[in-house]
């Protein structure tokens, strides 16, 4: 069996790449370890940069996004019980769109199935062979049977724990990592959002974020210890702590309710280099992880897809390998900029163990500079809505 491209991983980055390639007549099969229902059961953030929205439009899957997504022209920063606004549209001419990652994935699956494109679910023991020459192939097991797909290229969209990155020899790849000494406790509730924009809060008790999925579904987060477990936090305790960390007038408006999902996410910054080895390419979490502060994870995966999609088009349509030869270089240039923004924004908002009084004063000065300086607000807004590809 042969396909031009084998995409390992049926999350949003793999599906988006597959859909874009399909619309240019380039054949790609998707291999997914879990079921479609399992993938769609993952709860993820959904703040979309303009670049990702444009890619979804080009892929022909943006109709529901435009009908149901919410354009956010700015965001709120809260500190010491006060809030200030950063106006994205006034500063950059662009908003961000709030539309759940699960819904993006659902739209992509629906489009893939409507086009009758090949997707293999519940595959196991996926192995990439001969990626360092011009005749790679992938083997896997499904329902107890062995399968092989010959191809031109393999794309690893299988996340941090997938096999694609591990296929690149240790003598070739170099990894950079920072782990943060706290996590985010997140609660999803069927309640109206407390504000029509996201609120990022810095308080002496730690970070908090007020977010949303739609008009009747809200997502809230608080900084917590890595040793905490979701069961340690009753709904009542969570709401009480959230109210302590946001301005009093916002807390008074907060509508609380039973949690329908509760989880703790550790924070990590991670990058592997290079993102290409021979005929193997890495996309998204397979190559890099960012803290959720600033909502760059899905958007950074989309920028990888952008560079690789155009590189593969250039190869197949123009017989020019320049794009694939420079894929890693181009993708990593934007990856490190997004890593810097997520690292900086996380440092601006969280309380760290062993922060000295001097450290806290520097954090306060940094927030005041963002509040009072338009040039700093412009830099913030440009990063938040998405740097150009």
Secondary structure, DSSP 8 states (H G I E B T S, - for coil): -B-SEEEE--SHHHHHHHHHHHTTT--EEEE-SS-HHHHHT-----EE-HHHHHHHHHTT--HHHHHH-EEE-EEEEEETTEEEEEEHHHHHS--EEE--HHHHHHHHHHHHHHTT--EE-S-EEEEEE-TTSS--EEEEEETTEEEEEE-SEEEE-S-TTSSHHHHS-TTT-EEEEEEEEEEEEEEEESS--SSSS-EEEE-TT--EEEEEEETTEEEEEEEE-TT--GGG--HHHHHHHHHHHS-HHHHHH-----EEEEEEEEEEEEEEE-SEETTEEE-GGGTEE--TTTT-HHHHHHHHHHHHHHHHHHHHHH---HHHHTHHHHHHHHHHHHHHHHHHHHHHH---TT--HHHHHHHHHHHHHHHH-HHHHHHHHHHHH----
